[in-house]
Amino acid sequence: MGLRINDTIPDLTVETDHGTISLHDWIGDSWAILFSHPKDFTPVCTTEFGAVAQLADEWEKRGTKVIGVSVDGVEDHKKWKGDIEKVAGTKAGFPIIADAGLEVSKAFDMLPAEAYLPDGRTPADSATVRSVFIIGPDKQLKLSMTYPMTVGRNFAEVVRALDGLQMSAKGVATPANWVPGEDVIIPPTVSNEDAKAKFGEFETVLPYLRKTKAPS
């Protein structure tokens, strides 16, 4: 059975370019984003790691830790960081997990249990290791998305999704294309009476679609 939304992520002990860490201990009371890559020194992935590095202040504002995963070893990760920082024009201060044994890739259902890395492999051998996982302080998976190797991930959307998840943790939902500052949706499970008590004024668009100001 693969990892699904609201499942607790496995508490793996992993090797990174920052040393050995336990995923649960590393997350602590923070939100976390784990983003994976099929190989070091690949063009699209290098630009993505650079984008994550450039967003360091945004992750910090949101109380969120970020960690990369790539199906190569620690020494390759350390060398690759130089390329990433050159592309990004800033320091890449986050750790990168060395997943040459595919433990993380399999535990997060990015590769089947029987997968292995052949000699002379190319990124195509681990092409599905191209996912983003957003994890809550409760260590549960809140969101996942997977991209092909040829399409760079939109990390502005990852930030927006993180904002939506942190807002929804306050007991509301967010509509399509929502960004901070816009109205939110009152869940259908909340009665009109309880909605009035909890949120104050709200707009009834449809009997099951009610909008209100976002809680602070």
N, C-alpha and C positions, 0 to 999 in steps of 0.2 A: 504494500500500500504506500503510495507516495505522500509527500508532505502537502497538506491542504490548509486553507485559510482557517485560522483559530487553533491549529495544531501547535503544540509546544515544540520548538525546534530542538534537535538533538544537542546535548551538551558535550560536544566533541572537544578533545584536547588537540590543538593543531600547532604546527610549526609555522612561524611567519618571519619576515625580515626584521621584526621587532622582538623576536624570541618566542618561547612557548606560551600559549594562552589557552584558557578554558573559555569557550564561547559564552556560557552563562555568566561566569565571573567578569568577563570583559564587558558584557552589556551592562551589568549592574542594574541601576535604576533608570537607565537612559533608554531612549529609542535607538534603534540601530538599523543600518542599511548594509547588506552584504551584496556585492555585485561581482559577478563571475565572468571569467574570460577563458577561451580555449587554449591560449598559448601566449607566452611573452614575445616581445619584439614583433608584434603584428600591427599593421597601420591603424585600423579602426579602433582597436582596443587601446592603443597608445593615446589617441585623441580623447577617448572616453575617460581614461585614468586622469588625463590632464584636466578635463572638465570637472571631475570630482575634486581635484586639488584646488582649482580656482574657486570652488564653492565652500571652502573651509569656514569662512565667517558665517555663511548661511546655515551650515550644519550646527555650528556652535550656538547660534541664536535659538535653534529649535531643540537644543538638548539632545542632539543625535550624534552617535558615533558611526563612522563608516569604515568598512574593511573590504579589501579586494580579495578575490580568489583567482588563482591562475594555475593551470595544470602544468606547472614547472617547479623547479627547486628554488630554495632560498637564495643561492648565489646568483642565479639568473635574475631573480626579482630585484636584488640589490643593484645589479648592473642596469636593468631595465629602468629603474627609478631615475637614472641620469637622463635617459631619453624622454621620459614622461615630464620631468621638470623643465627640460629644454623646450618641449612643445608648449607646456602650460605657462612658462614664464614665472613659475612660483614653486615653492617646496611642496612635495607630496608627502605630507606628514602621517598619513594613515598606514596601517600595516597591510601587507599582502600575504595571504595564506598560501603556503606551498602544498599543492594538492596533487603531486606526482603519483601518489598511490590511489587517487580518485575517491578517497574516503568521503570528503565533503560533497563532491559531485554526485555520488551515489546516494548519500544520506538525504540530500536536498532534491532527489528525484530528477536530476539533470541528465544522468546516464543510467542505463540498466545495470543490474547487479553483475552481469557477466562481462561488462565492458573492460577493456584493457588498452594500454598504450603500446602500439606496435613499434618495433625499431624503425627509425627513419620516418616517424609519424609527421603529419602535417596538421594544421589547425582543423582540417575537415574531420579528423578522427575524433575530435571532441567538440564538434560544432555546436552542440546543444548546451554547452556550458557558457551560456550567454544570457543569464538571468539577473534580475534585480529582486531582492527580497527585502521588504520592510518589516521589521520586527519590533513589537511593543516592549515596554518595560516588564511586562508579565512573561516575556520570552516566547510569546505566541506570534505565529506568522500572521501578519495583517494584510499583506499585498504581495503579489509576485507578478512579474512580467518577463517575457522571453523574446529576444530579438534574433534575427538571422545575422550571420557574420558580416553581411554587406551593408547593413543599415545601422549607422551610429545611433546610440540611444539618446533621447532627449532628456537631459538631466534637469531642465527647467520643469518638465512634466513630473519627474521624480520628486522635486521639491514641492510642486503643487499637490501631488498625491499625498505626500507626507503632511502638508498643512491640512488637507481634508481629513486624514486619519486622526490627527491630533484634535481637530475640531469635533469630529464624530465621537471621540472619547468623552465629550461633554454631554452626550445624550441626544444628539441631533444627527441629521444626515445632510449631505451637500448635493445640490443639483448639478446637472451637466455643466461643464466648463467653469465651475465655481472657483473663485479666487478669494483670498482673505479680504474682508470688508463687505462682501455681498451677503444677502440674506441666505438663511439655511432652511432646511425642511424639518418639520416636526414629525417624528415617526408616527405611523398610523396606530400603533399600540397605545399612544398617549391620548386620552380623552380630551374633548374640548375644554372641559372644566379643569383638568389637570394642566393642560397646555396654558390656559389663562393664568393659573396660579404660578406656574414655573417660568413662563416666558413673557407674560404680560400680553400686549396686543399681538395679533397675528392675522395674516390674510388667508382666507379660504379660497383657493383657486379652483379646486375640485374637492368633493367630500373627503377624498383620501390624499389631497395635496395641499398642505398648509405651510405657508412661509412665515418666518419671523426673523427679527434681527439676530445676528450671531451672538451667542453668549460670550462674555469677556473671559 
